[in-house]
Every structure is written in structure tokens, then in C-alpha cells.
Amino acid sequence: MRYISTRGQAPALDFERAMMTGLASDGGLYVPEVVPVMAPAEIAALAGLPFEEAAFRVMRPFVGDSFAPEEFRRLIGAAYAGFGHAARVPLVQLGPNHFLLELFHGPTLAFKDVAMQLIGQLFQASLARSGGRITIVGATSGDTGSAAIEAFRGLKGVDVFILYPHGRVSEVQRRQMTTPSEANVHALAMDGDFDDCQAALKAMFADRGFAEGVALAGVNSINWARVLAQVVYYFTAAVSLGAPHRAVSFTVPTGNFGDIYAGLIARRMGLPIDRLVIATNRNDILHRTLLTGEHRKEGVTPSISPSMDIQVSSNFERALFDAYGRDAHAVTQDMASLRAEGGFTVGQGAIEQLREWFASGRASEEETAAAIARTLATTGELVCPHTAVGIHVAEPHLGEVPMVTLATAHPAKFPDAVEAATGIRPPLPPRMADLYDRPERVTRVPNDLDALQTLIRERIRP
Ligand SMILES: *Cc1c(COP(=O)(O)O)cnc(C)c1O
């Protein structure tokens, strides 16, 4: 199994190298050269399996020779052992033909743990083999950072630097990043918004001298291994609801497009997914793109669903590459326009293809709060604001095909928004109850590439 770049100018890599590299050297994203297909009988056979075994069967063809089958099985087992639910990603019914897929039972209470816990295990195994060390730098709008820190804290041969926009993450998110005491964990609060953090990260990767000097590795949502880990729960959820014998739809609260792109891969592997619905908050570049064909940045407006406060949606490039029939030149041109002019017009054939693959919708702040309150009133479930955006957008699509809305975070991760909507302050699960008492450790940094690179060089351990 080989991975190629969406910009066509970087070397093709195997799974392990693509994972350790993150962003391709030409600025593109790695995608599998060929997406393996699962036969209906193989999909049907996933029914009733433990999550770990289903994960092994779904991901195995993408891994090639990078990890031996027994080693890969063991790493999957270690990744999900710390989840607080035996089903790992349980389904809960909200109403007729509407289900919530709870992806927040990992150590940081958000869906990013599903992928990040596996990445931690895979990186550790790979580094143990090569005897090397790496520097992980991530940019986060909140949840990626804590998930990366949980996955890598205390690991040998790894330093983790996480850039987050100062003052723009929730207190729980911030504390999850600033309270781990391990010396290899570095939380950096940057002046700016998430897109500034992401731009700084991209610039560090583009600076080859720096990237090679510190052995930079990326675990942001552009890392192919993260997308792959997210493909698994589309299968487990759909099979629970009758796939492959009947189709299932999904609504996905979307920011960087990683999670919903995993759904597109699942469909391409043969899973009968009817609708794949992109749900955005008022930062709705993806919804506007599908409506108008214009992919154009506006400023980021802070919302009560901050993990989706994004205008540059990195993984959209992967979908675009496919929609252009894998024309790396067309993607490269669009990305150059995005950088230079803040936007581009999606080619006619490509926009039609995207509209065939995805539906979309947006939820305003009021609609998000109303969905939190309505869900509590009709089901007794408290949901986080990101999940509520999904529920609002899913509702017009409810019908004969079962709809699964992805519940991307635990309500206690965003207690202010949940309390404002319902009057109830959701408590943290017992294993995290002392989070507000632990000491914090954070470095405030300017939006300045030189300063960031100097700080990272000084901090990494020999
Ligand atoms: C990251 C995140 C999202 C968006 O996921 P993408 O893969 O970036 O589209 C949605 N909800 C929560 C809670 C998140 O942490």
C-alpha cells in the first residue's frame, strides 16, 4: 500500500513513512494510491465483534507491511484499553431512526482520542524499532492538543509542542493541555486565532532545515493515520444498524474535514452510506462552498462550538483531489489561490462531484443552544455544542434511512454552553474530577515564526 501527495510533487511513501511524515514535502496531504474495497460478506462479518477486532479488519489493508498483523492487533488493543466504555464507541438512540454515536469515552472526552490514542501506540512502536527521536508540533482549536498530549505524555524519544489560540479554548480544554507534568509536554498559548496557529505549523513544516533539524512530525488531523482510525467507527455503527444489508446516513460536526473525509473513505471501501452531511457552525465555509462553488475565507467568528471555529479546512484538500479525478495540478492551483487571494472557485465538474458526495447545513448559535435544550427535553441526554450543531443539521434529513449523528465531545468539556442552554452544569466523569485543582504550566508565545522555532530548538531534549 502506497500513499501519494495531493500536490503530486512528493515521493510516494508506505504507511509508516506517511504517518511519521504528516504533511507531504510539497505541502500536500497523503492519500492511499488505491482504496481497498471490503466485500459485503466481510462487512457483514464485523457484526457483533469487539471494537478492536473490527478496527483491525477495517484498517489492516491500509497498513501493508508497516506493522505485522499480531503487532498491529496488540497496538490497537493498547490504544483503546483506557476508554471508559466497554463498547468504546457506543450508539444511543435519540428518536425514530436517529442515533448518536458517542465518540467521547477516551481520556480527553472528545472524538480525537479515537485516532490519537492509536497514533501514540504506532509512533512509539515505530520509534522503538528505529531508535530515533522526534518533535511533535500540533496546532489545535482545543481538542487535538489535549488528545495529542494524552497520547504522547511521557513517551521516550518524543517532545510534544501544542500551539493553541490564547483565550479561545474552553477552560477544560486548556487545563487538559496545561496540567500534564511530564517534561516532554509543552503547551504554547499563541496570540491569534486557530488559523494563525495552523499557518505557523505549516510554515514550520515548509522550512526543511528546521523540520529536519528537530525531526518534526505532525499529528494534526491531516495525518493519514488519524483519518484511517476514524474510518472504523463508520463501519461499526453502520453494521449495528443493519449494513451492508441496508444503507445508513451520517451527520458529522465538521471543522478540519478529517472526520467526514473518513466517512467518504468508508463509503469508497464499500460501506453503503446514503447521505454524508457536513454540519458547520456559523463558521460555515464548507457549507457555503457546497452552496455556491466558491471556497472563500472570511474571518473566524468565535462560537460556542470552538473546535469547529475554522475557515481553512485542511482535509478538504483530500476531497478536492478526489473530486478533480486526482488532478494534483488543479489542487495545487486552487491552494495557491487560497493562499494568495483567500479563496478559489471549485471547478465545475468537481463541485458537482462534491454535491453528489456530501449534503451540508449550518447551525447558528441560537439554533445550537436550542438543539441542546430540545435534546435534553425529548431524550434526557445532555449533548455538547458540537454534537448539537450535528443534531440541528441532521433533523431535516431524518426519514426512512437510519441517521447517525456523531457525538464528538462529552458535554462536560463545554460546561458553560451546556449550562446556558439547559440550566444544568454537566459534571466531569470521576476519573477527571480534580482537573480544576491541578497546577497549570503554559508558555505565552507571539505569532512569530522565528520566535517559535527558537523556543522549540531550545526546549527539545538531546
Ligand atoms: C475536532 C472536532 C471537531 C471537528 O472535527 P474535524 O475532523 O476537524 O472536522 C468537531 N467536534 C469536536 C468536539 C472536535 O474536537
The ligand as a MOL file (V3000), in Angstrom:
LIG
                    3D

  0  0  0     0  0            999 V3000
M  V30 BEGIN CTAB
M  V30 COUNTS 15 15 0 0 0
M  V30 BEGIN ATOM
M  V30 1 C -12.0720 18.4690 16.1110 0
M  V30 2 C -13.5020 18.4940 16.4980 0
M  V30 3 C -14.4990 18.5980 15.5380 0
M  V30 4 C -14.2010 18.7460 14.0530 0
M  V30 5 O -13.6010 17.5960 13.5180 0
M  V30 6 P -12.7680 17.7070 12.1460 0
M  V30 7 O -12.1980 16.3540 11.9200 0
M  V30 8 O -11.7370 18.7630 12.3730 0
M  V30 9 O -13.7500 18.0840 11.0920 0
M  V30 10 C -15.8160 18.5640 15.9600 0
M  V30 11 N -16.1300 18.4570 17.2690 0
M  V30 12 C -15.1890 18.3560 18.2280 0
M  V30 13 C -15.6090 18.2570 19.6440 0
M  V30 14 C -13.8480 18.3620 17.8720 0
M  V30 15 O -12.9210 18.2600 18.8180 0
M  V30 END ATOM
M  V30 BEGIN BOND
M  V30 1 1 1 2
M  V30 2 1 2 3
M  V30 3 2 2 14
M  V30 4 1 3 4
M  V30 5 2 3 10
M  V30 6 1 4 5
M  V30 7 1 5 6
M  V30 8 2 6 7
M  V30 9 1 6 8
M  V30 10 1 6 9
M  V30 11 1 10 11
M  V30 12 2 11 12
M  V30 13 1 12 13
M  V30 14 1 12 14
M  V30 15 1 14 15
M  V30 END BOND
M  V30 END CTAB
M  END
